[in-house]
Protein backbone atom coordinates (compact mmCIF):
# COMPACT_ATOMS: atom_id res chain seq x y z
CA UNK A 1 0.00 0.00 0.00
CA UNK A 2 1.27 3.44 -0.92
CA UNK A 3 1.89 5.87 1.87
CA UNK A 4 0.26 9.25 1.42
CA UNK A 5 2.45 12.28 1.97
CA UNK A 6 1.25 15.62 3.16
CA UNK A 7 2.14 18.66 1.10
CA UNK A 8 4.96 20.76 2.46
CA UNK A 9 3.86 23.91 4.21
CA UNK A 10 6.16 26.86 3.76
CA UNK A 11 6.74 28.40 7.17
CA UNK A 12 9.34 30.96 6.11
CA UNK A 13 8.20 34.31 4.86
CA UNK A 14 10.33 36.75 2.92
CA UNK A 15 11.10 40.45 2.87
CA UNK A 16 11.82 41.69 -0.67
CA UNK A 17 13.70 44.93 -1.33
CA UNK A 18 14.25 46.12 -4.87
CA UNK A 19 16.16 49.20 -6.03
CA UNK A 20 16.59 50.45 -9.57
CA UNK A 21 20.27 51.13 -10.12
CA UNK A 22 19.82 54.06 -12.52
CA UNK A 23 17.09 55.86 -10.59
CA UNK A 24 15.54 58.29 -11.36
CA UNK A 25 16.19 57.45 -15.05
CA UNK A 26 15.60 53.68 -14.68
CA UNK A 27 17.11 52.80 -18.07
CA UNK A 28 19.87 53.45 -20.58
CA UNK A 29 18.50 53.93 -24.08
CA UNK A 30 20.75 54.11 -27.15
CA UNK A 31 19.37 54.66 -30.66
CA UNK A 32 21.80 54.01 -33.52
CA UNK A 33 21.43 54.55 -37.29
CA UNK A 34 24.31 53.70 -39.57
CA UNK A 35 26.55 51.01 -40.99
CA UNK A 36 26.51 47.43 -39.70
CA UNK A 37 24.06 47.62 -36.77
CA UNK A 38 24.17 43.83 -36.28
CA UNK A 39 27.78 44.19 -35.08
CA UNK A 40 26.32 45.13 -31.70
CA UNK A 41 24.53 41.78 -31.39
CA UNK A 42 27.65 39.86 -32.46
CA UNK A 43 29.85 41.47 -29.81
CA UNK A 44 27.34 41.71 -26.96
CA UNK A 45 28.52 38.65 -25.01
CA UNK A 46 32.14 39.76 -25.31
CA UNK A 47 31.27 43.22 -23.94
CA UNK A 48 29.26 41.74 -21.06
CA UNK A 49 32.12 39.40 -20.11
CA UNK A 50 34.71 42.17 -20.34
CA UNK A 51 32.86 44.85 -18.36
CA UNK A 52 30.82 42.84 -15.86
CA UNK A 53 33.53 40.20 -15.31
CA UNK A 54 31.10 37.26 -15.54
CA UNK A 55 31.88 33.92 -17.19
CA UNK A 56 30.11 33.06 -20.44
CA UNK A 57 27.95 30.41 -18.75
CA UNK A 58 26.28 33.09 -16.61
CA UNK A 59 25.06 35.10 -19.61
CA UNK A 60 21.56 33.84 -20.35
CA UNK A 61 20.14 34.43 -23.83
CA UNK A 62 16.41 34.80 -23.27
CA UNK A 63 15.39 35.61 -26.87
CA UNK A 64 17.12 35.70 -30.21
CA UNK A 65 14.91 36.34 -33.22
CA UNK A 66 16.02 37.06 -36.76
CA UNK A 67 13.82 37.59 -39.82
CA UNK A 68 15.72 36.47 -42.89
CA UNK A 69 12.86 36.57 -45.42
CA UNK A 70 13.09 40.12 -46.80
CA UNK A 71 15.77 42.50 -47.96
CA UNK A 72 15.37 44.56 -44.80
CA UNK A 73 15.96 42.07 -42.00
CA UNK A 74 14.69 42.53 -38.46
CA UNK A 75 16.45 41.25 -35.36
CA UNK A 76 15.65 41.11 -31.66
CA UNK A 77 17.84 39.81 -28.85
CA UNK A 78 17.57 39.78 -25.07
CA UNK A 79 20.20 38.72 -22.55
CA UNK A 80 20.26 38.81 -18.76
CA UNK A 81 22.94 38.35 -16.14
CA UNK A 82 22.29 37.89 -12.42
CA UNK A 83 25.53 38.23 -10.44
CA UNK A 84 25.23 37.46 -6.72
CA UNK A 85 26.62 40.16 -4.46
CA UNK A 86 26.35 38.29 -1.16
CA UNK A 87 24.03 35.88 0.66
CA UNK A 88 20.99 38.19 0.43
CA UNK A 89 21.57 40.50 -2.55
CA UNK A 90 21.60 39.80 -6.28
CA UNK A 91 21.88 42.14 -9.26
CA UNK A 92 19.65 41.72 -12.33
CA UNK A 93 20.89 43.26 -15.59
CA UNK A 94 18.81 42.72 -18.75
CA UNK A 95 20.09 43.87 -22.17
CA UNK A 96 17.63 44.28 -25.08
CA UNK A 97 18.48 45.07 -28.71
CA UNK A 98 15.95 45.49 -31.52
CA UNK A 99 16.73 46.69 -35.01
CA UNK A 100 16.82 46.29 -38.77
CA UNK A 101 19.56 45.86 -41.34
CA UNK A 102 19.43 46.03 -45.13
CA UNK A 103 21.01 42.89 -46.57
CA UNK A 104 22.43 44.68 -49.64
CA UNK A 105 23.73 47.98 -48.23
CA UNK A 106 24.38 46.75 -44.65
CA UNK A 107 22.79 49.98 -43.37
CA UNK A 108 20.23 49.94 -40.61
CA UNK A 109 19.37 50.89 -37.08
CA UNK A 110 18.96 49.45 -33.62
CA UNK A 111 17.59 50.45 -30.25
CA UNK A 112 19.43 49.26 -27.15
CA UNK A 113 17.90 49.28 -23.66
CA UNK A 114 19.26 48.16 -20.31
CA UNK A 115 17.62 48.67 -16.91
CA UNK A 116 19.55 47.08 -14.04
CA UNK A 117 18.20 46.61 -10.53
CA UNK A 118 19.26 44.87 -7.34
CA UNK A 119 17.11 42.69 -5.10
CA UNK A 120 17.67 41.78 -1.47
CA UNK A 121 15.67 38.95 0.11
CA UNK A 122 15.56 38.19 3.83
CA UNK A 123 13.72 35.10 5.07
CA UNK A 124 12.06 35.04 8.48
CA UNK A 125 9.83 32.71 10.45
CA UNK A 126 8.14 34.99 13.00
CA UNK A 127 7.44 38.64 13.71
CA UNK A 128 10.44 39.04 16.04
CA UNK A 129 12.80 37.82 13.34
CA UNK A 130 11.12 40.15 10.84
CA UNK A 131 11.69 43.13 13.15
CA UNK A 132 15.33 42.13 13.64
CA UNK A 133 15.84 41.94 9.85
CA UNK A 134 14.43 45.45 9.44
CA UNK A 135 16.77 46.74 12.15
CA UNK A 136 19.73 44.91 10.64
CA UNK A 137 18.94 46.33 7.21
CA UNK A 138 18.52 49.89 8.47
CA UNK A 139 21.53 50.13 10.76
CA UNK A 140 24.09 47.70 9.30
CA UNK A 141 23.27 46.66 5.74
CA UNK A 142 21.91 49.91 4.29
CA UNK A 143 25.34 51.32 3.38
CA UNK A 144 26.42 48.02 1.81
CA UNK A 145 23.33 48.01 -0.43
CA UNK A 146 24.10 51.60 -1.46
CA UNK A 147 27.65 50.52 -2.35
CA UNK A 148 26.26 47.68 -4.50
CA UNK A 149 23.92 50.13 -6.26
CA UNK A 150 26.75 52.58 -6.94
CA UNK A 151 28.99 49.78 -8.24
CA UNK A 152 26.28 48.56 -10.65
CA UNK A 153 25.58 52.15 -11.72
CA UNK A 154 29.24 52.68 -12.67
CA UNK A 155 29.32 49.39 -14.60
CA UNK A 156 26.13 50.34 -16.49
CA UNK A 157 27.62 53.69 -17.56
CA UNK A 158 30.88 51.97 -18.50
CA UNK A 159 28.87 49.53 -20.65
CA UNK A 160 27.02 52.42 -22.30
CA UNK A 161 30.31 54.17 -23.11
CA UNK A 162 31.76 50.94 -24.57
CA UNK A 163 28.76 50.59 -26.91
CA UNK A 164 29.00 54.21 -28.02
CA UNK A 165 32.72 53.84 -28.72
CA UNK A 166 32.31 50.50 -30.50
CA UNK A 167 29.62 51.81 -32.84
CA UNK A 168 31.50 55.05 -33.57
CA UNK A 169 28.82 57.31 -32.12
CA UNK A 170 29.51 60.77 -30.72
CA UNK A 171 29.81 60.98 -26.95
CA UNK A 172 27.35 63.40 -25.36
CA UNK A 173 27.50 65.08 -22.00
CA UNK A 174 25.27 63.07 -19.68
CA UNK A 175 23.76 63.93 -16.32
CA UNK A 176 26.22 61.74 -14.40
CA UNK A 177 29.15 63.66 -15.97
CA UNK A 178 28.36 66.62 -13.72
CA UNK A 179 30.96 65.30 -11.24
CA UNK A 180 33.70 66.07 -13.78
CA UNK A 181 33.03 69.82 -13.87
C-alpha positions in Angstrom: 0.0 0.0 0.0 1.3 3.4 -0.9 1.9 5.9 1.9 0.3 9.3 1.4 2.4 12.3 2.0 1.3 15.6 3.2 2.1 18.7 1.1 5.0 20.8 2.5 3.9 23.9 4.2 6.2 26.9 3.8 6.7 28.4 7.2 9.3 31.0 6.1 8.2 34.3 4.9 10.3 36.8 2.9 11.1 40.5 2.9 11.8 41.7 -0.7 13.7 44.9 -1.3 14.3 46.1 -4.9 16.2 49.2 -6.0 16.6 50.5 -9.6 20.3 51.1 -10.1 19.8 54.1 -12.5 17.1 55.9 -10.6 15.5 58.3 -11.4 16.2 57.5 -15.1 15.6 53.7 -14.7 17.1 52.8 -18.1 19.9 53.5 -20.6 18.5 53.9 -24.1 20.7 54.1 -27.2 19.4 54.7 -30.7 21.8 54.0 -33.5 21.4 54.5 -37.3 24.3 53.7 -39.6 26.6 51.0 -41.0 26.5 47.4 -39.7 24.1 47.6 -36.8 24.2 43.8 -36.3 27.8 44.2 -35.1 26.3 45.1 -31.7 24.5 41.8 -31.4 27.6 39.9 -32.5 29.9 41.5 -29.8 27.3 41.7 -27.0 28.5 38.7 -25.0 32.1 39.8 -25.3 31.3 43.2 -23.9 29.3 41.7 -21.1 32.1 39.4 -20.1 34.7 42.2 -20.3 32.9 44.8 -18.4 30.8 42.8 -15.9 33.5 40.2 -15.3 31.1 37.3 -15.5 31.9 33.9 -17.2 30.1 33.1 -20.4 28.0 30.4 -18.8 26.3 33.1 -16.6 25.1 35.1 -19.6 21.6 33.8 -20.4 20.1 34.4 -23.8 16.4 34.8 -23.3 15.4 35.6 -26.9 17.1 35.7 -30.2 14.9 36.3 -33.2 16.0 37.1 -36.8 13.8 37.6 -39.8 15.7 36.5 -42.9 12.9 36.6 -45.4 13.1 40.1 -46.8 15.8 42.5 -48.0 15.4 44.6 -44.8 16.0 42.1 -42.0 14.7 42.5 -38.5 16.5 41.2 -35.4 15.6 41.1 -31.7 17.8 39.8 -28.8 17.6 39.8 -25.1 20.2 38.7 -22.6 20.3 38.8 -18.8 22.9 38.3 -16.1 22.3 37.9 -12.4 25.5 38.2 -10.4 25.2 37.5 -6.7 26.6 40.2 -4.5 26.3 38.3 -1.2 24.0 35.9 0.7 21.0 38.2 0.4 21.6 40.5 -2.6 21.6 39.8 -6.3 21.9 42.1 -9.3 19.7 41.7 -12.3 20.9 43.3 -15.6 18.8 42.7 -18.8 20.1 43.9 -22.2 17.6 44.3 -25.1 18.5 45.1 -28.7 16.0 45.5 -31.5 16.7 46.7 -35.0 16.8 46.3 -38.8 19.6 45.9 -41.3 19.4 46.0 -45.1 21.0 42.9 -46.6 22.4 44.7 -49.6 23.7 48.0 -48.2 24.4 46.8 -44.6 22.8 50.0 -43.4 20.2 49.9 -40.6 19.4 50.9 -37.1 19.0 49.5 -33.6 17.6 50.4 -30.2 19.4 49.3 -27.2 17.9 49.3 -23.7 19.3 48.2 -20.3 17.6 48.7 -16.9 19.6 47.1 -14.0 18.2 46.6 -10.5 19.3 44.9 -7.3 17.1 42.7 -5.1 17.7 41.8 -1.5 15.7 38.9 0.1 15.6 38.2 3.8 13.7 35.1 5.1 12.1 35.0 8.5 9.8 32.7 10.4 8.1 35.0 13.0 7.4 38.6 13.7 10.4 39.0 16.0 12.8 37.8 13.3 11.1 40.2 10.8 11.7 43.1 13.1 15.3 42.1 13.6 15.8 41.9 9.9 14.4 45.4 9.4 16.8 46.7 12.2 19.7 44.9 10.6 18.9 46.3 7.2 18.5 49.9 8.5 21.5 50.1 10.8 24.1 47.7 9.3 23.3 46.7 5.7 21.9 49.9 4.3 25.3 51.3 3.4 26.4 48.0 1.8 23.3 48.0 -0.4 24.1 51.6 -1.5 27.6 50.5 -2.4 26.3 47.7 -4.5 23.9 50.1 -6.3 26.7 52.6 -6.9 29.0 49.8 -8.2 26.3 48.6 -10.6 25.6 52.1 -11.7 29.2 52.7 -12.7 29.3 49.4 -14.6 26.1 50.3 -16.5 27.6 53.7 -17.6 30.9 52.0 -18.5 28.9 49.5 -20.6 27.0 52.4 -22.3 30.3 54.2 -23.1 31.8 50.9 -24.6 28.8 50.6 -26.9 29.0 54.2 -28.0 32.7 53.8 -28.7 32.3 50.5 -30.5 29.6 51.8 -32.8 31.5 55.0 -33.6 28.8 57.3 -32.1 29.5 60.8 -30.7 29.8 61.0 -26.9 27.3 63.4 -25.4 27.5 65.1 -22.0 25.3 63.1 -19.7 23.8 63.9 -16.3 26.2 61.7 -14.4 29.2 63.7 -16.0 28.4 66.6 -13.7 31.0 65.3 -11.2 33.7 66.1 -13.8 33.0 69.8 -13.9 
